[in-house]
Amino acid sequence: MLYRMIVFIVTSVSIFLFSHSSVFAHTSVVGITPKEGEVLTVQPEQIILEFSEPVTGNVVNIELLDPSAKRVQVSKVEILDNPTKIKVKIPNLNNGTYTVRWS
């Protein structure tokens, strides 16, 4: 039986544009799905980040990097019904360790 193993490593990036710094002055990530360091046998369809405060507008950028540190195209960031959560949909991935970065 072939298992697809995908490891997600979550990396917080503290690069904020000046216009976004006041919005995120006290906001931090309090949760992510899939979890940091999680080894998956089934690829997730999306990445969800949860912040300590509601997110508004296009103030969050999410990047997904493949095992060779090349960017993987993801969907536009979507704010969920709970405005502290955002998500991006991800394409089919090969096995490997992937890194999620946000700013």
MDTraj code that builds the backbone (N, CA, C; nanometers):
import mdtraj as md
import numpy as np

residues = "MET LEU TYR ARG MET ILE VAL PHE ILE VAL THR SER VAL SER ILE PHE LEU PHE SER HIS SER SER VAL PHE ALA HIS THR SER VAL VAL GLY ILE THR PRO LYS GLU GLY GLU VAL LEU THR VAL GLN PRO GLU GLN ILE ILE LEU GLU PHE SER GLU PRO VAL THR GLY ASN VAL VAL ASN ILE GLU LEU LEU ASP PRO SER ALA LYS ARG VAL GLN VAL SER LYS VAL GLU ILE LEU ASP ASN PRO THR LYS ILE LYS VAL LYS ILE PRO ASN LEU ASN ASN GLY THR TYR THR VAL ARG TRP SER".split()
xyz = np.array([
    [0.0844, -0.1171, 0.0000],
    [0.0000, 0.0000, 0.0000],
    [0.0894, 0.1242, 0.0000],
    [0.0648, 0.2119, -0.0936],
    [0.1444, 0.3331, -0.1064],
    [0.0798, 0.4447, -0.0243],
    [0.1570, 0.5024, 0.0627],
    [0.1081, 0.6151, 0.1432],
    [0.1742, 0.7428, 0.0944],
    [0.0966, 0.8453, 0.0794],
    [0.1532, 0.9763, 0.0469],
    [0.1869, 1.0421, 0.1795],
    [0.3119, 1.0699, 0.1980],
    [0.3548, 1.1330, 0.3222],
    [0.3924, 1.2776, 0.2918],
    [0.3248, 1.3663, 0.3554],
    [0.3504, 1.5084, 0.3394],
    [0.3690, 1.5660, 0.4782],
    [0.4785, 1.6357, 0.4970],
    [0.5065, 1.6984, 0.6254],
    [0.4933, 1.8489, 0.6061],
    [0.4161, 1.9127, 0.6914],
    [0.4031, 2.0574, 0.6864],
    [0.4824, 2.1184, 0.8004],
    [0.5693, 2.2105, 0.7645],
    [0.6448, 2.2849, 0.8644],
    [0.5923, 2.4272, 0.8596],
    [0.5518, 2.4768, 0.9726],
    [0.4943, 2.6097, 0.9794],
    [0.6010, 2.7080, 1.0230],
    [0.6175, 2.8121, 0.9439],
    [0.7175, 2.9129, 0.9736],
    [0.6493, 3.0484, 0.9796],
    [0.6597, 3.1141, 1.0901],
    [0.6042, 3.2482, 1.1042],
    [0.7032, 3.3490, 1.0487],
    [0.6557, 3.4375, 0.9654],
    [0.7413, 3.5394, 0.9066],
    [0.6948, 3.6742, 0.9588],
    [0.7850, 3.7487, 1.0152],
    [0.7472, 3.8775, 1.0735],
    [0.7823, 3.9921, 0.9806],
    [0.7562, 3.9758, 0.8518],
    [0.7789, 4.0829, 0.7554],
    [0.6429, 4.1427, 0.7232],
    [0.6183, 4.2594, 0.7744],
    [0.4909, 4.3252, 0.7511],
    [0.5162, 4.4596, 0.6846],
    [0.4328, 4.4926, 0.5883],
    [0.4395, 4.6249, 0.5296],
    [0.3937, 4.7259, 0.6339],
    [0.4447, 4.8471, 0.6252],
    [0.4124, 4.9499, 0.7231],
    [0.2618, 4.9646, 0.7390],
    [0.1882, 4.9597, 0.6284],
    [0.0430, 4.9775, 0.6367],
    [-0.0263, 4.8645, 0.7120],
    [0.0375, 4.7484, 0.7208],
    [-0.0238, 4.6363, 0.7900],
    [0.0224, 4.6242, 0.9348],
    [0.1278, 4.6941, 0.9708],
    [0.1842, 4.6763, 1.1046],
    [0.0868, 4.7154, 1.2147],
    [0.0082, 4.8204, 1.1935],
    [-0.0855, 4.8598, 1.2979],
    [-0.1989, 4.7585, 1.3118],
    [-0.2385, 4.6963, 1.2013],
    [-0.3448, 4.5967, 1.2061],
    [-0.3000, 4.4746, 1.2848],
    [-0.1738, 4.4342, 1.2663],
    [-0.1229, 4.3140, 1.3301],
    [-0.0409, 4.3419, 1.4555],
    [-0.0524, 4.4614, 1.5107],
    [0.0303, 4.4974, 1.6254],
    [0.0153, 4.3990, 1.7406],
    [-0.1055, 4.3488, 1.7633],
    [-0.1278, 4.2578, 1.8757],
    [-0.1852, 4.1241, 1.8312],
    [-0.1849, 4.0993, 1.7022],
    [-0.2426, 3.9764, 1.6495],
    [-0.1346, 3.8713, 1.6320],
    [-0.1672, 3.7490, 1.6708],
    [-0.0724, 3.6393, 1.6510],
    [-0.1492, 3.5165, 1.6045],
    [-0.0772, 3.4244, 1.5432],
    [-0.1387, 3.2997, 1.4992],
    [-0.1550, 3.2094, 1.6209],
    [-0.2762, 3.1599, 1.6417],
    [-0.3036, 3.0730, 1.7570],
    [-0.3327, 2.9290, 1.7153],
    [-0.3450, 2.9062, 1.5852],
    [-0.3693, 2.7705, 1.5383],
    [-0.3499, 2.7587, 1.3892],
    [-0.3146, 2.6396, 1.3433],
    [-0.3000, 2.6126, 1.2010],
    [-0.3392, 2.4680, 1.1739],
    [-0.4030, 2.4485, 1.0591],
    [-0.4384, 2.3144, 1.0127],
    [-0.3850, 2.2998, 0.8713],
    [-0.3005, 2.2017, 0.8444],
    [-0.2496, 2.0986, 0.9344],
    [-0.1530, 2.1570, 1.0363],
    [-0.1361, 2.0867, 1.1469],
    [-0.0522, 2.1343, 1.2568],
    [0.0960, 2.1324, 1.2198],
    [0.1730, 2.2158, 1.2886],
    [0.3169, 2.2235, 1.2669],
    [0.3817, 2.0871, 1.2885],
    [0.4634, 2.0445, 1.1925],
    [0.5365, 1.9188, 1.2029],
    [0.4535, 1.7946, 1.1791],
    [0.3266, 1.8120, 1.1469],
    [0.2370, 1.6981, 1.1278],
    [0.2765, 1.6180, 1.0036],
    [0.2799, 1.4865, 1.0169],
    [0.3059, 1.3968, 0.9043],
    [0.1712, 1.3423, 0.8591],
    [0.1396, 1.3647, 0.7333],
    [0.0084, 1.3295, 0.6807],
    [0.0178, 1.2134, 0.5824],
    [-0.0793, 1.1254, 0.5851],
    [-0.0857, 1.0182, 0.4860],
    [-0.1831, 1.0533, 0.3745],
    [-0.2661, 1.1535, 0.3974],
    [-0.3585, 1.2041, 0.2968],
    [-0.3344, 1.3536, 0.2846],
    [-0.3228, 1.4000, 0.1623],
    [-0.2971, 1.5418, 0.1410],
    [-0.4175, 1.6262, 0.1808],
    [-0.3947, 1.7360, 0.2522],
    [-0.5056, 1.8262, 0.2847],
    [-0.5473, 1.9043, 0.1601],
    [-0.6705, 1.9503, 0.1582],
    [-0.7193, 2.0314, 0.0471],
    [-0.6925, 2.1791, 0.0698],
    [-0.6659, 2.2149, 0.1955],
    [-0.6501, 2.3562, 0.2293],
    [-0.5599, 2.3723, 0.3502],
    [-0.5160, 2.4954, 0.3687],
    [-0.4405, 2.5345, 0.4878],
    [-0.5251, 2.6399, 0.5575],
    [-0.5456, 2.6248, 0.6879],
    [-0.6244, 2.7210, 0.7649],
    [-0.5374, 2.7782, 0.8758],
    [-0.5354, 2.9098, 0.8858],
    [-0.4662, 2.9790, 0.9948],
    [-0.5708, 3.0466, 1.0816],
    [-0.5527, 3.0394, 1.2134],
    [-0.6412, 3.1089, 1.3066],
    [-0.5596, 3.2118, 1.3828],
    [-0.6099, 3.3347, 1.3864],
    [-0.5418, 3.4450, 1.4532],
    [-0.6117, 3.4797, 1.5842],
    [-0.5415, 3.5526, 1.6684],
    [-0.5960, 3.5911, 1.7986],
    [-0.7015, 3.7009, 1.7869],
    [-0.7069, 3.7678, 1.6719],
    [-0.8044, 3.8740, 1.6482],
    [-0.8593, 3.8601, 1.5069],
    [-0.9751, 3.9187, 1.4779],
    [-1.0305, 3.9112, 1.3427],
    [-0.9357, 3.9706, 1.2382],
    [-0.9380, 3.9103, 1.1204],
    [-0.8575, 3.9557, 1.0076],
    [-0.9515, 4.0258, 0.9111],
    [-0.9080, 4.1383, 0.8563],
    [-0.9902, 4.2104, 0.7599],
    [-0.9102, 4.2399, 0.6342],
    [-0.9790, 4.2465, 0.5220],
    [-0.9145, 4.2819, 0.3963],
    [-0.8098, 4.1816, 0.3530],
    [-0.7209, 4.2269, 0.2679],
    [-0.6137, 4.1423, 0.2152],
    [-0.4841, 4.1694, 0.2892],
    [-0.4851, 4.1556, 0.4198],
    [-0.3674, 4.1899, 0.4992],
    [-0.2797, 4.0703, 0.5313],
    [-0.3191, 3.9509, 0.4865],
    [-0.2393, 3.8318, 0.5150],
    [-0.1991, 3.7673, 0.3831],
    [-0.0725, 3.7320, 0.3740],
    [-0.0207, 3.6605, 0.2584],
    [0.0270, 3.5238, 0.3064],
    [-0.0164, 3.4177, 0.2403],
    [0.0278, 3.2829, 0.2754],
    [0.1070, 3.2263, 0.1591],
    [0.2253, 3.1736, 0.1896],
    [0.3082, 3.1077, 0.0894],
    [0.3272, 2.9623, 0.1288],
    [0.3294, 2.8752, 0.0295],
    [0.3592, 2.7342, 0.0497],
    [0.4845, 2.7038, -0.0306],
    [0.5862, 2.6506, 0.0367],
    [0.7131, 2.6189, -0.0285],
    [0.7301, 2.4681, -0.0353],
    [0.7753, 2.4197, -0.1513],
    [0.7962, 2.2756, -0.1680],
    [0.9298, 2.2342, -0.1060],
    [0.9651, 2.1054, -0.1123],
    [1.0893, 2.0596, -0.0485],
    [1.2167, 2.1281, -0.0985],
    [1.2125, 2.1844, -0.2207],
    [1.3301, 2.2556, -0.2722],
    [1.3169, 2.4064, -0.2532],
    [1.2236, 2.4494, -0.1693],
    [1.1996, 2.5898, -0.1332],
    [1.1423, 2.6724, -0.2482],
    [1.0811, 2.6073, -0.3460],
    [1.0128, 2.6791, -0.4538],
    [0.8677, 2.7007, -0.4132],
    [0.8166, 2.8186, -0.4499],
    [0.6780, 2.8516, -0.4159],
    [0.5798, 2.7636, -0.4920],
    [0.4785, 2.7183, -0.4213],
    [0.3690, 2.6416, -0.4803],
    [0.2499, 2.7366, -0.4894],
    [0.1873, 2.7426, -0.6056],
    [0.0726, 2.8306, -0.6246],
    [-0.0446, 2.7838, -0.5386],
    [-0.0973, 2.8727, -0.4568],
    [-0.2155, 2.8446, -0.3753],
    [-0.3249, 2.9427, -0.4151],
    [-0.4460, 2.9182, -0.3689],
    [-0.5567, 3.0085, -0.4005],
    [-0.5412, 3.1410, -0.3261],
    [-0.6260, 3.2343, -0.3621],
    [-0.6325, 3.3615, -0.2912],
    [-0.6770, 3.3348, -0.1473],
    [-0.6268, 3.4138, -0.0539],
    [-0.6651, 3.3999, 0.0872],
    [-0.8139, 3.4298, 0.1018],
    [-0.8828, 3.3436, 0.1738],
    [-1.0257, 3.3601, 0.1991],
    [-1.0485, 3.3731, 0.3491],
    [-1.1198, 3.4780, 0.3899],
    [-1.1568, 3.4942, 0.5307],
    [-1.2824, 3.4107, 0.5536],
    [-1.2808, 3.3266, 0.6560],
    [-1.3934, 3.2374, 0.6834],
    [-1.5035, 3.3094, 0.7606],
    [-1.6151, 3.2402, 0.7845],
    [-1.7265, 3.2997, 0.8599],
    [-1.6811, 3.3476, 0.9967],
    [-1.5913, 3.2723, 1.0583],
    [-1.5261, 3.3169, 1.1814],
    [-1.4099, 3.4050, 1.1358],
    [-1.4180, 3.5382, 1.1499],
    [-1.3179, 3.6278, 1.0915],
    [-1.1781, 3.6186, 1.1523],
    [-1.1595, 3.5314, 1.2505],
    [-1.0237, 3.5094, 1.3015],
    [-0.9530, 3.4010, 1.2206],
    [-1.0254, 3.3374, 1.1262],
    [-0.9682, 3.2275, 1.0480],
    [-0.9635, 3.2618, 0.8994],
    [-0.8525, 3.2224, 0.8375],
    [-0.8373, 3.2368, 0.6933],
    [-0.7948, 3.1028, 0.6355],
    [-0.8160, 3.0874, 0.5042],
    [-0.7725, 2.9627, 0.4414],
    [-0.7252, 2.9888, 0.2998],
    [-0.6425, 2.8968, 0.2506],
    [-0.6063, 2.8898, 0.1097],
    [-0.6223, 2.7450, 0.0670],
    [-0.6662, 2.7254, -0.0553],
    [-0.6742, 2.5911, -0.1122],
    [-0.5400, 2.5609, -0.1768],
    [-0.4999, 2.4330, -0.1707],
    [-0.3704, 2.3947, -0.2262],
    [-0.3890, 2.2894, -0.3354],
    [-0.2965, 2.2884, -0.4337],
    [-0.3055, 2.1908, -0.5424],
    [-0.2554, 2.0538, -0.4966],
    [-0.2614, 1.9564, -0.5860],
    [-0.2040, 1.8250, -0.5567],
    [-0.0538, 1.8397, -0.5382],
    [-0.0010, 1.7754, -0.4356],
    [0.1409, 1.7866, -0.4017],
    [0.2092, 1.6513, -0.4113],
    [0.3390, 1.6552, -0.4416],
    [0.4208, 1.5345, -0.4350],
    [0.4591, 1.5100, -0.2900],
    [0.5087, 1.3916, -0.2604],
    [0.5566, 1.3623, -0.1254],
    [0.6690, 1.4581, -0.0893],
    [0.6822, 1.4886, 0.0375],
    [0.7917, 1.5729, 0.0820],
    [0.7524, 1.6615, 0.1978],
    [0.8468, 1.7431, 0.2386],
    [0.8269, 1.8373, 0.3475],
    [0.7961, 1.9737, 0.2882],
    [0.6841, 2.0308, 0.3258],
    [0.6405, 2.1604, 0.2755],
    [0.6411, 2.2611, 0.3892],
    [0.6717, 2.3847, 0.3551],
    [0.6789, 2.4924, 0.4534],
    [0.5696, 2.5947, 0.4255],
    [0.4981, 2.6341, 0.5298],
    [0.3965, 2.7377, 0.5196],
    [0.4532, 2.8636, 0.5834],
    [0.4474, 2.9740, 0.5082],
    [0.4909, 3.1036, 0.5631],
    [0.3769, 3.2024, 0.5473],
    [0.3689, 3.2933, 0.6412],
    [0.2690, 3.3985, 0.6293],
    [0.3270, 3.5301, 0.6742],
    [0.2693, 3.6359, 0.6191],
    [0.3107, 3.7717, 0.6575],
    [0.1904, 3.8629, 0.6471],
])
top = md.Topology()
chain = top.add_chain()
for i, resn in enumerate(residues, 1):
    res = top.add_residue(resn, chain, resSeq=i)
    for name in ("N", "CA", "C"):
        top.add_atom(name, md.element.get_by_symbol(name[0]), res)
traj = md.Trajectory(xyz[None], top)
